[in-house]
């Protein structure tokens, strides 16, 4: 389960943790298909929740 920081704790609601895990899996799956680029480009291609994608991206790569 994704661990949110204190500042991000409001996003624990509404299944956001599950959405972050889905985004993380998508990032890893897409990484094997092509070289991941800039956050904005990849976020536009992600078919799910943008906020969850942002959390997963930061968790994987350390920043936007």
N, C-alpha and C positions, 0 to 999 in steps of 0.2 A: 504494500500500500504506500502511496506517495505521502511523504511527510512535508507538510506546509510549514513555512516560517511563521513567526508570530504576526508579522504584517499581513501575511496572506491567509490567516486563519478564517476570514469570512468565506473563502472559497471551498472550505471543507464541506459546506452544505451542498445539496442538490446533486450528489453523485460526482462532484468534480474530481475526486480522487480516482474514480474509475475512468473518467474521461482522460485524465493525465496519463494513466497507464496505457490506454488505447493509443494516445498520441505517441507515447514513447515507443510502443511496438511498431507503429507506422514509420517513425523515424528510422528505427533499426532496419526494418524491411526495405525501405526506400534507399537507405545507405548502401545496401548490398547491390542495388540495381544501378545506381548512378552516384556520382559525387555530389554530396549535399552542398548547397551554395549558401547564399545569404538567407537570413531568417525570413525576410519579407517575401522573397521568391517562394521559399518552401511553404510558408504559412498560407500563401495564396493557393497552393496546390493541395493543401491538407483538406480532406473532406469533412472534418469534424469541427469541434469547438475551438475557436482561435485562442481563447484564454488558456485552455488546457494545453494546446500546442506550445504556447509561450512557456508555460511551466516546465513541460517536458524538454523543450529545447535548452532552456537554461540549465536544467538538471544534467543533461547530456554534455553540453558544450561549455558551460560556465558563464554564459552571457549571450546577449543578442548580438 
